[in-house]
């Protein structure tokens, strides 16, 4: 696939932005690693070899009687010393680097939870004796995936709404603007409090609720681009030739409008990550026990005698947002027609 000169110029400007380029590389590596969280932090072995049989507990559930007829037909707990001794007597187990999942209760800490960092728990444990590093890995993945999903869907809806407003103008634009003004004035936090008192929020419920309001972030930018673009000569010529309104919007105006829109997407993503962490911190986010960066911040506030909780929450959440902001700056410079390659 051959890139256009304009695309090559934008890529060159992005690469020349060293801070944004390195932020993108670091963020991409961390995100890819977090996608394989089950293979990095889990309370199940990656692979078990027992009496000529192979098992993959990280991908499937097994009962204890699979490792001996005298065992109970219940789900195998591979951290149980008795089961581990039986397996090691006739085979071996390959454990992930971190032998804890985000919900695993670490036993025999020797001190009361939250436990400080140690060789066993590199970042310590929280006040429920769960490994902090495991929860950070799962929480980072959950936050970024939530941010990506919310950003993509809300941006798609916002771009479509702004395109319709700007292209048709007149009464359509007037009515749509009045609706946005009324809808944007709704008290989102109060509505979320009411919602959480009726049903338990989950990943998808929170996503749908936030989508009801977040789609308006890009509507104004796209609307302005379409209001300007619909009167350009080549657009008027296309309409005079009988090209349908949908094709004119898609092929002739939208590509120009996307230039301004794409520069906002990294900042929209960072805002999506922040709002999920904020809701979890306030207690109106994901269900209790979910791996959440916001819940880690709340634990740091509630356990001032355990400073490693607050420090970890600050570094992870602050570092993630910093990387996204730097990436956004590089993208903004890449799409700036006045920017020159140094």
N, C-alpha and C positions, 0 to 999 in steps of 0.2 A: 504494500500500500504506500503510495507516494504522498508525502505531506505537502501541503501548499506552502508557498513562501511565507504567508502570514502566520501559519501554524508553527513553522520552523523558527520564525522570529520570536514568537511567544515562548516557545520552549527554551530558546537560547537565553531570553531574559530571565525566565524562571531559574535556569541553571546558574545564571550569573548572580542570583540572589542567594548567597552562600548560607545565610541564616535560615531562610525558608527552605532551601534544598536539604540541608542537614536535618531540619525539623521534620520534613516529609519522610526522609529515610528512617529516622529514629521512630517516628509514629508508625510507619508502615511495618517495621520490624516488630515493634511491641504488639501491634494489633494482630499480625499473623501468628505470633507466638501465643497470644491469648485465645486464638481460635482453637488451639489444641490443648486447652486447659485441662481436659480430662486425662490427657496423657502426661501432663506435667505435675498436677496436684490431684491426687485421688486416694481414697482409702481402700481401693481395690488394686490388686496386682495387674500389671499389663499383660502378663503371660504366666501360666501355670502349667508345669509338666508333672503329671502324677501317674505313676504306674503305667507307662506307655501311652497315656492319654494327654491330649493338649486341651487347655481351657484358656479363654480370653475374657476374664471377668470384667475388664474395662468396657467391653462391648455387650456383654450378655450376663444374665442372672443365672446363678447355679445354686442348687440346694446342697446341704451338707452331706446328704446320703450319696452324692456323686463321688465322695472321697472315702467311702466305706459304708457297708451295709448296716453297720451298727450305729451310724450317725442319724440325727433327726432329719426329717424331710422339710426342714425350714431353710430360709435363705441363708447362704453361707456368709459368715462374718470372718473375713480373712485376717482380721486383726486379733481374733481370738487365739490365745496362746495354744490351746489344745488342738485346734484345727491346723494352725501353722506348724506345730510339731508333727502332726500326722502327715501333712503334705511334704515337709522337708525330709521325713524318714524314707519316702519313696520317690522323691522328686525335688523340685525347686520352684521358687516364685521370683518373678522379676517385677520389682516395685518401681513406681515412678519416682523422680527425684524428690518430690514432696509427698510423703505418704499420708496426706490428709486432704480431704475435700473441703469445700467451703462450709459445710455443715457438720463436719466431724468434731466430736468432743475429744479433746486431747486428754488422755488419762495419765495418772501418776505424774503430775507436774512437779510435785514436791513443794510448791508454794500455792497460795490462793490466787485464783484468777482475778484480774488479768496478770499473766505471768510476763516477766521482762524478756527481752531477746536472749536467745541462747543458741547453742549449736543445734539443738533439736528443733527449735522454733526461731528462725532467723530474725523475724520481726516481732516475736512475742505472740501472745494470745490476747483475745479480747476478754470482756468480763463474763463470757459464757464458755471460756476455755476453748475457743475455736482459733485455729491458726490464722494469723493476720495475713501472711504472704499468700496463702491459698485464697483467702477472701478477696485480696486485692486483685489477683489474677482473674478470678471469675467476675468480680465487680467491674473491672476495667472493660472486659469484653461485653458485659451486659450494658454498661453505660454507653459505649461507643456504638454498639448495634442499635440501641434505642435511639441514639442521636442520628445515626445514618437513616434509619427508617422514618423517623419523624421529619427529618430535613428533606428527604426525597419526596415523600408523599405530600407534605405541606407545600413544598416549592412547586410541585406539579399543579396542585390545585390553585395556588396563588398566581402562577404564571398564566394558567388558563383564564382565571377570572380577570386579571389585569389586561390580557389580550382582548377579551370580549369588550371590556369597558372602553379601552382606548381605540379599538378599531371602529366600533359602531357609534360611540359618542352619544350626544344628544340625550334623549330620554333614558336610554339604557344606562349611560354613564351616570346621569343624575340620580336615578333610583338606586343604582348599585352603590354609589358613594354614600347616600343617606343610610343604606342598610349597613355598610361597613362602619360608619360612625356610631350607629346604635349598637351593633354587635361588639365592637371593640370596647365599648363602655361597660360591658357586663363584668361583674365582680368574679373573676375566675377562681380565686382562692376560696371565697365563700361557697361557690357552686361545688368546688371539689370537696370541701368539708361536708356539705350536704350529701354528696355522692358517696363519700367514704362511710357515712353513718348508715347508709342504706345497703350498700354492697361492699365487699372487700375488694379494693383496687388490685388489679393485676397488670402485667406488662401490656396486654392488649387493651384493657379498659383505660389505662392511663394514656396510651397512645391515641386512642379514639377521642378521648376527652380533650387532650392538648391539640389535636388536629382541628377541633372545632374553632380554635382561636389563632393558632400559629400560622395558618395559611395566608393571613393578611400581611405578613412581613414583607413579601416581595410584590404585592399587588400594585402598590404605588409606583414602584420603579418601572415595572412592565407597562403599566397604563401610560406613563409619560412617554416611554419609547414608542408605543403604538400610536399615541396621539400625534407625535412628531412624524413617524414613518408613514402613516396612511396618506399624507399629502405630498410625499416625494414623487418625482416625475415617473420613475420606473414602476412605482406601485399604481399610480393612476393609469399608466399605459397598460399594465397587466389587466386591470379591471376593465379598461376600454376594449381590450381584446377578448373579453368574455371569460377570463379566468375566474373560477369560483372564489367566494370570499374565504372559505376555508383554506384553499390552496395559496391564496395571496398571503394570508396570515402565517401559514406554516413555512412557505418557501421564501417569501420576500421580506417579511418584517421580523419574524421571530429570530432568525440568526443574528440580526443586529441588536435586538433586545436582549439576547442571551449574553452578550458581551458584558453589559452592566450587571446582569443577574448573577453570573458565575462568580464575580468578585465578592458577592455577599455570602455565598454558600459556606465557606469555611467558618465565617463568623456565626452563621445560623447554626452550624453543627456544634460549635462551642456553646452557644446558648441553649441548645437542646440538652447537652450533657449537664450543663449547670442547673437547668430547671428540674431534671430528674433528681440530681443530688440534693437540691433545695427541698423538694417534696419529701424525700426520704429523711432528711434531717428534721423536718417538721413533724414527721410521722404520718403523712398523708400519701406516701408513695407506695412502693412495692410491699407485698405482704411481709410480716415479720419473719426473719430468718433468711431472707433473700440476700445474696451477695451484693452489697450496695456501698458505694463510696460515701453517700450521704449519711448512712447509718454509722459508718466508721467515724465521720466527723462528729456525730452526736455522741458516740462512745467516748471520743476524746474530750468532749465538753463535760460529760458526766463522770469521767474518771481522771481528774486532774493529777492524781497521785501516780498515774501511768502515762508519762509524757510521750512514750513511744507511739501511743495511739494517735494523738493529735499531730505529732510530727509526720507520721506515715500518711495520714489523711491529707495534710497540707501539701506534702511533696508530690503525692500521686495526683490529686485533683488539680493542684496548681501547675504541676508539670504538664499534665494533659492539656489544660487550657492554654498554657504558654505555647506549646507546640502547634496547636491549632491556630492560634493568633499569628504566629510567625508564618505558617503556611498560607494563611489568608493574605498577609502582606505581600508574599511572593506572587500569589495569583493575581492580586490587584495590580501589581506592577507589570505583570506579563500582559495583561489586557489593556494597559494604559497606552494609547497611541502616541503619547508624547514622550514615553520612556525610550531611552536609547541604550544600546548594549555597550557597557564599559569594558 
